[in-house]
Amino acid sequence: MTINIILMLIAGVFVNGPYALITTAVSADLGTHSSLKGNSRALATVTAIIDGTGSIGAAVGPFLTGYISADSWNAVFVMLMGSALVAGLFLTRLVVTEVNGKIQELRSQGSSMSTNLQV
């Protein structure tokens, strides 16, 4: 019984982790968008829509699992891999934007340091 509880907790961490990452990353990205600056009500609405969409996915997932598992359990794992791939592809744009921003920040810090050394 104890091992089942531990395994269920571990499974919960691995399921909720990516879900929380996706909703948090998208909400944080929207929080920096110029059209939502200073409008906390619009930001809260958009964040709620994103969170609601994730909840719909959490409700549809078990339904699809039951439907697909009638064929084979291998198909269920293929569906889960496909879902993870699609989520990763959707996050790619955010990751690229974030990395490019950090690179520009480091370059600007490097150029300001070299300017200060020359003076």
C-alpha positions as CSV (number, residue, x, y, z in Angstrom):
1,M,0.0,0.0,0.0
2,T,2.8,2.4,0.9
3,I,4.6,1.9,-2.4
4,N,1.4,2.6,-4.3
5,I,1.0,5.9,-2.5
6,I,4.6,6.9,-3.2
7,L,4.2,5.9,-6.9
8,M,1.0,7.9,-7.2
9,L,2.7,11.0,-5.7
10,I,5.5,10.6,-8.1
11,A,3.1,10.2,-11.1
12,G,1.2,13.3,-9.9
13,V,4.4,15.4,-9.8
14,F,5.3,14.3,-13.4
15,V,1.8,15.1,-14.6
16,N,1.2,18.4,-12.9
17,G,4.7,19.7,-13.5
18,P,4.4,20.1,-17.3
19,Y,0.8,21.4,-16.9
20,A,1.9,24.0,-14.5
21,L,4.9,24.9,-16.6
22,I,2.8,25.5,-19.7
23,T,0.2,27.6,-18.1
24,T,2.7,29.6,-16.1
25,A,5.0,30.2,-19.1
26,V,2.1,31.4,-21.3
27,S,0.7,33.6,-18.6
28,A,4.1,35.1,-17.8
29,D,4.6,35.8,-21.5
30,L,1.2,37.5,-21.8
31,G,2.0,39.5,-18.7
32,T,4.8,41.3,-20.6
33,H,2.7,41.9,-23.7
34,S,2.1,45.7,-24.3
35,S,-1.6,45.3,-25.0
36,L,-2.2,44.0,-21.4
37,K,0.1,46.5,-19.5
38,G,-1.8,48.0,-16.6
39,N,-5.0,46.1,-17.3
40,S,-5.1,43.5,-14.6
41,R,-8.7,42.5,-15.4
42,A,-7.8,41.6,-19.0
43,L,-4.7,39.7,-17.8
44,A,-6.8,37.8,-15.3
45,T,-9.3,36.9,-18.0
46,V,-6.7,35.7,-20.4
47,T,-5.0,33.7,-17.6
48,A,-8.3,32.1,-16.7
49,I,-9.0,31.1,-20.3
50,I,-5.6,29.5,-20.5
51,D,-6.1,27.6,-17.2
52,G,-9.6,26.6,-18.3
53,T,-8.2,25.2,-21.6
54,G,-5.7,23.1,-19.5
55,S,-8.6,21.8,-17.5
56,I,-10.5,20.8,-20.6
57,G,-7.4,18.9,-21.7
58,A,-7.3,17.2,-18.3
59,A,-10.9,16.1,-18.8
60,V,-10.6,14.9,-22.4
61,G,-7.3,13.0,-21.7
62,P,-8.9,10.2,-19.6
63,F,-11.8,9.9,-22.1
64,L,-9.4,9.5,-25.0
65,T,-7.4,7.0,-22.9
66,G,-10.5,4.9,-22.3
67,Y,-11.4,5.0,-25.9
68,I,-7.9,4.3,-27.3
69,S,-7.1,1.6,-24.7
70,A,-9.8,-0.6,-26.1
71,D,-7.5,-1.0,-29.1
72,S,-4.2,-1.4,-27.2
73,W,-2.2,0.2,-24.4
74,N,0.6,0.9,-26.8
75,A,-1.7,3.3,-28.6
76,V,-2.3,5.1,-25.3
77,F,1.4,5.7,-24.8
78,V,1.7,6.9,-28.4
79,M,-1.1,9.4,-27.7
80,L,0.7,10.6,-24.6
81,M,4.0,11.0,-26.5
82,G,2.2,13.0,-29.2
83,S,0.6,15.2,-26.6
84,A,4.0,15.9,-25.0
85,L,5.4,16.6,-28.5
86,V,2.7,19.1,-29.3
87,A,3.0,20.9,-26.0
88,G,6.8,21.1,-26.5
89,L,6.3,22.6,-30.0
90,F,3.9,25.2,-28.6
91,L,6.5,26.2,-26.0
92,T,9.4,26.4,-28.5
93,R,8.5,29.9,-29.6
94,L,8.5,31.1,-26.0
95,V,11.9,29.4,-25.3
96,V,13.5,30.9,-28.4
97,T,12.2,34.4,-27.5
98,E,13.5,34.1,-24.0
99,V,16.9,32.8,-25.1
100,N,17.3,35.6,-27.7
101,G,16.4,38.1,-25.0
102,K,19.0,36.8,-22.7
103,I,21.6,36.8,-25.4
104,Q,20.8,40.4,-26.3
105,E,21.0,41.3,-22.6
106,L,24.4,39.7,-22.2
107,R,25.7,41.4,-25.4
108,S,24.5,44.8,-24.2
109,Q,26.1,44.3,-20.8
110,G,29.3,43.2,-22.5
111,S,29.4,46.3,-24.7
112,S,28.7,48.6,-21.8
113,M,31.5,47.0,-19.8
114,S,34.0,47.5,-22.7
115,T,32.9,51.1,-23.1
116,N,33.4,51.7,-19.4
117,L,36.9,50.2,-19.6
118,Q,37.9,52.5,-22.5
119,V,37.0,55.7,-20.7
